[in-house]
Structure formats: C-alpha cells, structure tokens
Amino acid sequence: MFSDKEADQFDYEARANADPAYRSPRYERLQEIIDNEIPAVFIANSLFVYGVSTKVHGINVHSIVNQSERFLDVGHWYINTKRSIK
C-alpha cells in the first residue's frame, strides 16, 4: 500500500539493470525514501522455538524463517555412534 512515484522509479531502474555500479546508488536513494517515509512499522517478530536433544548434531535452527523450513537440512543431522561387534 506504499505509493511514491520517486521510489517506484528508483526501484524500476535498479531492477532493470544488472550492473551493480548502476543499481547501488538507486537502491541507496530508494532506501533513503523508505527511511524518511516510514511506510510500515514492524511490531512483531515471529520466534520459532524447537527442542533439540544435545545428542543430535548438524542442526541449524538459526536460519529458519518459516516453520515449514525446519526439516530442510535433515540430511545433515547426525548422532555420534560407535561400532560394536555382535
């Protein structure tokens, strides 16, 4: 619902060109406009808490943004085990 013609123009120009030297000043100006206009105030932060046994290694819960991502790296999880002769 944010509407600003100058911001729209800088955003359009920056997205239309892949050159970082061209894009950078446009994104910087866009950021200044957003900082000055304050189109949104974020008052909530989702926090996902997962209980994980200390025996399980390789879990990266710090990179979870959506709950559905909690098993994305399950292939990296492991538990230290010992070989034994039966």
SEDO-576469 format. One record per atom (N, C-alpha, C): x, y, z; residue number from 1; atom name; residue in three letters. Coordinates in Angstrom, 2 decimals, padded with zeros to 5 digits. Example, Ala and Ser with C-alpha at 12.3 -4.5 7.8 and 13.67 -1.06 7.14 Angstrom:
((013.19, -005.69, 007.80), 1, N, Ala)
((012.30, -004.50, 007.80), 1, CA, Ala)
((013.20, -003.30, 007.80), 1, C, Ala)
((012.85, -002.25, 007.08), 2, N, Ser)
((013.67, -001.06, 007.14), 2, CA, Ser)
((012.90, 000.03, 007.87), 2, C, Ser)
END
This chain:
((000.82, -001.20, 000.00), 1, N, Met)
((000.00, 000.00, 000.00), 1, CA, Met)
((000.86, 001.27, 000.00), 1, C, Met)
((002.18, 001.12, -000.04), 2, N, Phe)
((003.08, 002.28, -000.10), 2, CA, Phe)
((003.11, 002.80, -001.53), 2, C, Phe)
((002.88, 004.08, -001.69), 3, N, Ser)
((002.85, 004.67, -003.03), 3, CA, Ser)
((003.71, 005.93, -003.04), 3, C, Ser)
((004.76, 005.89, -003.86), 4, N, Asp)
((005.65, 007.03, -004.01), 4, CA, Asp)
((006.26, 006.95, -005.40), 4, C, Asp)
((005.99, 007.93, -006.25), 5, N, Lys)
((006.45, 007.88, -007.64), 5, CA, Lys)
((007.97, 007.86, -007.74), 5, C, Lys)
((008.64, 008.64, -006.91), 6, N, Glu)
((010.10, 008.67, -006.95), 6, CA, Glu)
((010.68, 007.32, -006.54), 6, C, Glu)
((010.13, 006.74, -005.48), 7, N, Ala)
((010.59, 005.42, -005.03), 7, CA, Ala)
((010.33, 004.36, -006.09), 7, C, Ala)
((009.18, 004.42, -006.72), 8, N, Asp)
((008.86, 003.46, -007.78), 8, CA, Asp)
((009.84, 003.56, -008.94), 8, C, Asp)
((010.21, 004.80, -009.29), 9, N, Gln)
((011.13, 005.00, -010.41), 9, CA, Gln)
((012.52, 004.43, -010.09), 9, C, Gln)
((013.04, 004.70, -008.88), 10, N, Phe)
((014.35, 004.17, -008.50), 10, CA, Phe)
((014.32, 002.65, -008.43), 10, C, Phe)
((013.24, 002.11, -007.93), 11, N, Asp)
((013.10, 000.65, -007.85), 11, CA, Asp)
((013.07, 000.04, -009.25), 11, C, Asp)
((012.31, 000.65, -010.15), 12, N, Tyr)
((012.20, 000.16, -011.53), 12, CA, Tyr)
((013.55, 000.21, -012.24), 12, C, Tyr)
((014.25, 001.34, -012.10), 13, N, Glu)
((015.55, 001.49, -012.76), 13, CA, Glu)
((016.57, 000.49, -012.23), 13, C, Glu)
((016.59, 000.30, -010.93), 14, N, Ala)
((017.56, -000.62, -010.33), 14, CA, Ala)
((017.30, -002.06, -010.76), 14, C, Ala)
((016.04, -002.44, -010.85), 15, N, Arg)
((015.71, -003.81, -011.24), 15, CA, Arg)
((015.94, -004.07, -012.73), 15, C, Arg)
((015.93, -003.01, -013.52), 16, N, Ala)
((016.05, -003.16, -014.98), 16, CA, Ala)
((017.49, -003.31, -015.46), 16, C, Ala)
((018.46, -003.12, -014.57), 17, N, Asn)
((019.86, -003.16, -014.96), 17, CA, Asn)
((020.62, -004.08, -014.02), 17, C, Asn)
((021.44, -004.97, -014.54), 18, N, Ala)
((022.16, -005.93, -013.72), 18, CA, Ala)
((023.50, -005.41, -013.21), 18, C, Ala)
((023.93, -004.24, -013.67), 19, N, Asp)
((025.23, -003.68, -013.29), 19, CA, Asp)
((025.17, -003.15, -011.85), 19, C, Asp)
((025.97, -003.72, -010.93), 20, N, Pro)
((025.94, -003.28, -009.53), 20, CA, Pro)
((026.27, -001.79, -009.37), 20, C, Pro)
((027.17, -001.27, -010.19), 21, N, Ala)
((027.53, 000.15, -010.09), 21, CA, Ala)
((026.35, 001.05, -010.46), 21, C, Ala)
((025.51, 000.60, -011.36), 22, N, Tyr)
((024.31, 001.33, -011.75), 22, CA, Tyr)
((023.22, 001.19, -010.69), 22, C, Tyr)
((023.07, -000.02, -010.16), 23, N, Arg)
((021.98, -000.32, -009.23), 23, CA, Arg)
((022.19, 000.29, -007.85), 23, C, Arg)
((023.43, 000.26, -007.37), 24, N, Ser)
((023.72, 000.66, -005.99), 24, CA, Ser)
((023.20, 002.06, -005.62), 24, C, Ser)
((023.52, 003.11, -006.39), 25, N, Pro)
((023.01, 004.43, -005.98), 25, CA, Pro)
((021.48, 004.52, -006.03), 25, C, Pro)
((020.86, 003.78, -006.91), 26, N, Arg)
((019.40, 003.80, -006.99), 26, CA, Arg)
((018.77, 003.12, -005.78), 26, C, Arg)
((019.36, 001.99, -005.38), 27, N, Tyr)
((018.85, 001.32, -004.18), 27, CA, Tyr)
((019.14, 002.15, -002.92), 27, C, Tyr)
((020.26, 002.84, -002.89), 28, N, Glu)
((020.56, 003.71, -001.75), 28, CA, Glu)
((019.53, 004.83, -001.63), 28, C, Glu)
((019.19, 005.44, -002.77), 29, N, Arg)
((018.18, 006.51, -002.76), 29, CA, Arg)
((016.81, 005.95, -002.38), 29, C, Arg)
((016.49, 004.78, -002.88), 30, N, Leu)
((015.23, 004.12, -002.52), 30, CA, Leu)
((015.18, 003.89, -001.01), 30, C, Leu)
((016.29, 003.43, -000.44), 31, N, Gln)
((016.33, 003.20, 001.00), 31, CA, Gln)
((016.14, 004.50, 001.77), 31, C, Gln)
((016.73, 005.59, 001.29), 32, N, Glu)
((016.54, 006.89, 001.94), 32, CA, Glu)
((015.07, 007.30, 001.93), 32, C, Glu)
((014.42, 007.11, 000.81), 33, N, Ile)
((012.99, 007.46, 000.70), 33, CA, Ile)
((012.17, 006.64, 001.69), 33, C, Ile)
((012.45, 005.35, 001.74), 34, N, Ile)
((011.70, 004.48, 002.66), 34, CA, Ile)
((011.98, 004.87, 004.11), 34, C, Ile)
((013.24, 005.18, 004.42), 35, N, Asp)
((013.58, 005.61, 005.79), 35, CA, Asp)
((012.85, 006.89, 006.18), 35, C, Asp)
((012.72, 007.81, 005.23), 36, N, Asn)
((012.06, 009.09, 005.53), 36, CA, Asn)
((010.54, 008.96, 005.60), 36, C, Asn)
((009.97, 008.13, 004.77), 37, N, Glu)
((008.51, 007.98, 004.71), 37, CA, Glu)
((007.96, 007.06, 005.80), 37, C, Glu)
((008.77, 006.11, 006.24), 38, N, Ile)
((008.37, 005.09, 007.22), 38, CA, Ile)
((007.00, 004.50, 006.86), 38, C, Ile)
((006.93, 003.75, 005.76), 39, N, Pro)
((005.65, 003.22, 005.30), 39, CA, Pro)
((005.10, 002.09, 006.18), 39, C, Pro)
((005.95, 001.51, 007.01), 40, N, Ala)
((005.48, 000.42, 007.87), 40, CA, Ala)
((006.30, 000.38, 009.15), 40, C, Ala)
((005.67, -000.01, 010.20), 41, N, Val)
((006.35, -000.20, 011.47), 41, CA, Val)
((006.12, -001.65, 011.88), 41, C, Val)
((007.20, -002.38, 012.01), 42, N, Phe)
((007.09, -003.79, 012.35), 42, CA, Phe)
((007.07, -003.93, 013.87), 42, C, Phe)
((005.96, -004.44, 014.38), 43, N, Ile)
((005.80, -004.52, 015.82), 43, CA, Ile)
((005.82, -005.96, 016.33), 43, C, Ile)
((006.02, -006.89, 015.44), 44, N, Ala)
((006.05, -008.30, 015.85), 44, CA, Ala)
((007.20, -009.01, 015.16), 44, C, Ala)
((007.70, -010.01, 015.83), 45, N, Asn)
((008.77, -010.82, 015.27), 45, CA, Asn)
((008.44, -012.27, 015.59), 45, C, Asn)
((008.29, -013.07, 014.56), 46, N, Ser)
((007.98, -014.48, 014.79), 46, CA, Ser)
((009.19, -015.17, 015.39), 46, C, Ser)
((008.94, -015.95, 016.41), 47, N, Leu)
((010.01, -016.68, 017.06), 47, CA, Leu)
((009.62, -018.14, 017.08), 47, C, Leu)
((010.46, -018.97, 016.52), 48, N, Phe)
((010.22, -020.40, 016.49), 48, CA, Phe)
((011.18, -021.05, 017.47), 48, C, Phe)
((010.65, -021.81, 018.40), 49, N, Val)
((011.47, -022.47, 019.39), 49, CA, Val)
((011.31, -023.97, 019.21), 49, C, Val)
((012.42, -024.65, 019.04), 50, N, Tyr)
((012.41, -026.10, 018.85), 50, CA, Tyr)
((013.32, -026.75, 019.88), 50, C, Tyr)
((012.79, -027.73, 020.56), 51, N, Gly)
((013.61, -028.50, 021.48), 51, CA, Gly)
((014.41, -029.54, 020.71), 51, C, Gly)
((015.71, -029.55, 020.93), 52, N, Val)
((016.58, -030.49, 020.22), 52, CA, Val)
((017.50, -031.15, 021.23), 52, C, Val)
((017.59, -032.46, 021.17), 53, N, Ser)
((018.47, -033.20, 022.06), 53, CA, Ser)
((019.92, -032.81, 021.79), 53, C, Ser)
((020.72, -032.78, 022.84), 54, N, Thr)
((022.14, -032.46, 022.69), 54, CA, Thr)
((022.89, -033.58, 021.98), 54, C, Thr)
((022.27, -034.74, 021.82), 55, N, Lys)
((022.90, -035.86, 021.11), 55, CA, Lys)
((022.86, -035.67, 019.59), 55, C, Lys)
((021.92, -034.84, 019.12), 56, N, Val)
((021.76, -034.64, 017.69), 56, CA, Val)
((022.63, -033.46, 017.26), 56, C, Val)
((023.44, -033.67, 016.22), 57, N, His)
((024.34, -032.63, 015.71), 57, CA, His)
((023.97, -032.28, 014.28), 57, C, His)
((024.48, -031.14, 013.79), 58, N, Gly)
((024.27, -030.73, 012.41), 58, CA, Gly)
((022.99, -029.96, 012.16), 58, C, Gly)
((022.26, -029.65, 013.22), 59, N, Ile)
((021.01, -028.90, 013.06), 59, CA, Ile)
((021.31, -027.41, 013.08), 59, C, Ile)
((020.72, -026.68, 012.14), 60, N, Asn)
((020.91, -025.24, 012.07), 60, CA, Asn)
((019.55, -024.57, 012.23), 60, C, Asn)
((019.13, -024.34, 013.46), 61, N, Val)
((017.82, -023.73, 013.71), 61, CA, Val)
((017.87, -022.21, 013.58), 61, C, Val)
((019.06, -021.64, 013.45), 62, N, His)
((019.18, -020.18, 013.36), 62, CA, His)
((018.73, -019.64, 012.01), 62, C, His)
((018.70, -020.47, 010.99), 63, N, Ser)
((018.34, -019.99, 009.66), 63, CA, Ser)
((016.88, -020.26, 009.30), 63, C, Ser)
((016.07, -020.68, 010.26), 64, N, Ile)
((014.66, -020.97, 009.99), 64, CA, Ile)
((013.88, -019.66, 009.93), 64, C, Ile)
((013.25, -019.41, 008.80), 65, N, Val)
((012.41, -018.21, 008.64), 65, CA, Val)
((010.94, -018.60, 008.72), 65, C, Val)
((010.58, -019.70, 008.10), 66, N, Asn)
((009.22, -020.22, 008.13), 66, CA, Asn)
((009.23, -021.58, 008.83), 66, C, Asn)
((008.15, -021.89, 009.51), 67, N, Gln)
((008.08, -023.18, 010.20), 67, CA, Gln)
((008.29, -024.34, 009.25), 67, C, Gln)
((007.86, -024.20, 008.01), 68, N, Ser)
((007.98, -025.29, 007.05), 68, CA, Ser)
((009.43, -025.59, 006.69), 68, C, Ser)
((010.37, -024.73, 007.06), 69, N, Glu)
((011.79, -024.93, 006.74), 69, CA, Glu)
((012.54, -025.74, 007.79), 69, C, Glu)
((011.88, -026.15, 008.85), 70, N, Arg)
((012.60, -026.78, 009.96), 70, CA, Arg)
((013.25, -028.11, 009.62), 70, C, Arg)
((012.79, -028.78, 008.57), 71, N, Phe)
((013.38, -030.06, 008.19), 71, CA, Phe)
((014.17, -029.98, 006.88), 71, C, Phe)
((014.46, -028.79, 006.38), 72, N, Leu)
((015.15, -028.67, 005.11), 72, CA, Leu)
((016.55, -029.28, 005.13), 72, C, Leu)
((017.23, -029.20, 006.26), 73, N, Asp)
((018.59, -029.73, 006.32), 73, CA, Asp)
((018.67, -031.06, 007.08), 73, C, Asp)
((017.59, -031.82, 007.10), 74, N, Val)
((017.56, -033.08, 007.85), 74, CA, Val)
((018.64, -034.05, 007.37), 74, C, Val)
((019.07, -033.91, 006.14), 75, N, Gly)
((020.13, -034.78, 005.62), 75, CA, Gly)
((021.48, -034.53, 006.28), 75, C, Gly)
((021.63, -033.42, 006.99), 76, N, His)
((022.88, -033.10, 007.67), 76, CA, His)
((022.86, -033.46, 009.16), 76, C, His)
((021.73, -033.88, 009.66), 77, N, Trp)
((021.63, -034.23, 011.08), 77, CA, Trp)
((022.30, -035.58, 011.32), 77, C, Trp)
((022.92, -035.71, 012.48), 78, N, Tyr)
((023.53, -037.00, 012.81), 78, CA, Tyr)
((023.66, -037.17, 014.32), 78, C, Tyr)
((023.84, -038.40, 014.72), 79, N, Ile)
((024.10, -038.76, 016.11), 79, CA, Ile)
((025.39, -039.57, 016.11), 79, C, Ile)
((026.30, -039.20, 016.99), 80, N, Asn)
((027.55, -039.96, 017.09), 80, CA, Asn)
((027.24, -041.37, 017.61), 80, C, Asn)
((027.75, -042.36, 016.91), 81, N, Thr)
((027.54, -043.75, 017.31), 81, CA, Thr)
((028.87, -044.48, 017.33), 81, C, Thr)
((028.88, -045.63, 017.95), 82, N, Lys)
((030.08, -046.46, 018.00), 82, CA, Lys)
((029.80, -047.76, 017.27), 82, C, Lys)
((030.83, -048.29, 016.64), 83, N, Arg)
((030.70, -049.61, 016.04), 83, CA, Arg)
((030.88, -050.65, 017.13), 83, C, Arg)
((030.08, -051.65, 017.04), 84, N, Ser)
((030.23, -052.72, 018.03), 84, CA, Ser)
((030.08, -054.07, 017.33), 84, C, Ser)
((030.78, -055.05, 017.87), 85, N, Ile)
((030.73, -056.40, 017.33), 85, CA, Ile)
((029.61, -057.12, 018.02), 85, C, Ile)
((028.75, -057.77, 017.23), 86, N, Lys)
((027.63, -058.51, 017.83), 86, CA, Lys)
((027.93, -059.98, 017.84), 86, C, Lys)
END
